Amino acid sequence: MKPSARGRNHGGPQAPAASELSCEVCGQMPEPTKTRLTLANIAVMLPIELLVHAAVVGTHLPNVGKVLVLTLTATILVIWVAEPSAARMLRRWLHAPALRHRSRLGAAPSLWRARTVLADRPGSLQKLTRSLAGLDTNILSIHVHPVDGGVLDEFVLSAPGGLREAELLAALREGGGNDPHVWPTTALAMADGQTGALSLAARIAANPEELPLAVAELLHARIVAGPDAGTTAPAATDGTVLKIPTAWHGPITFSRPGEPFTPAESARAHRLAELAEILAHRPVTSR
């Protein structure tokens, strides 16, 4: 069940709203434990049972009539009054385990992938690191790409769970970063880049036809023109479109809006294309 972010913002002792406890995906309320549900029902039903018994026992009805009246009255009051009242008045206590679990999830660190351009001079990265440290954000990995006007640094960051994208962007700018971008990510971003590239090269070696998908995976990009597509790839002057010419596969074009390709990424993609072309034209030797 996906925890709602609103569950972390309750204030005061009042019972939480249903929207705070319900799942954002399925809309269902979390199931309270049987022990808590039983104790809550007893706490609400016991006064009702006592009042009903006190009222009926004092009447002059025969015993059979008293039993029937007590049974029907208590059943109706329990269904219509006790159970809804227990669910409403004791909602926070009933769902306390679920709320504590969601609070722990909300406080857990979250992973972000970030990119920004820094000046290529001593102290630039140190200044950025101090700015991120002010948000209790830790740099888990860093890749440096030389670009015009400086270096493009790509980070994987571990940040407090409640930290917002705007706060991270502001910290990157305060630290001297130009044109920063951040994206939520997963632990897969921690995989070693060189190992990933070698794995994709092995994939192409086994089947050169995998080149377009392998490059798209390497660059986290989208294929906008396949080898058989008769369309012209959209022109882009901001570096977000990369075209790889191949003699046997035709031109392959990739797009990554908002995230320009670096020279190093372009070189890696071209090397994979060269590998695929060599393997595709290698004659098959008989054993």
Sequence and secondary structure as in RCSB ss.txt:
>XXXX:A:sequence
MKPSARGRNHGGPQAPAASELSCEVCGQMPEPTKTRLTLANIAVMLPIELLVHAAVVGTHLPNVGKVLVLTLTAT
ILVIWVAEPSAARMLRRWLHAPALRHRSRLGAAPSLWRARTVLADRPGSLQKLTRSLAGLDTNILSIHVHPVDGG
VLDEFVLSAPGGLREAELLAALREGGGNDPHVWPTTALAMADGQTGALSLAARIAANPEELPLAVAELLHARIVA
GPDAGTTAPAATDGTVLKIPTAWHGPITFSRPGEPFTPAESARAHRLAELAEILAHRPVTSR
>XXXX:A:secstr
    GGGG   SSS   HHHHS TTT       HHHHHHHHHHHHHHHHHHHHHHHHTS   HHHHHHHHHHHHH
HHIIIIIHHHHHHHTHHHHTHHHHHHHHHHHHS EEEEEEEEE SSTTHHHHHHHHHHTTT EEEEEEEEEETTE
EEEEEEEEE TT  HHHHHHHHHHTT EEEEEEE  GGGGS HHHHHHHHHHHHHH GGGHHHHHHHHHT EEEE
 TT  S     SSS EEEE  TTT  EEEE TTS   HHHHHHHHHHHHHHHHHHTS     
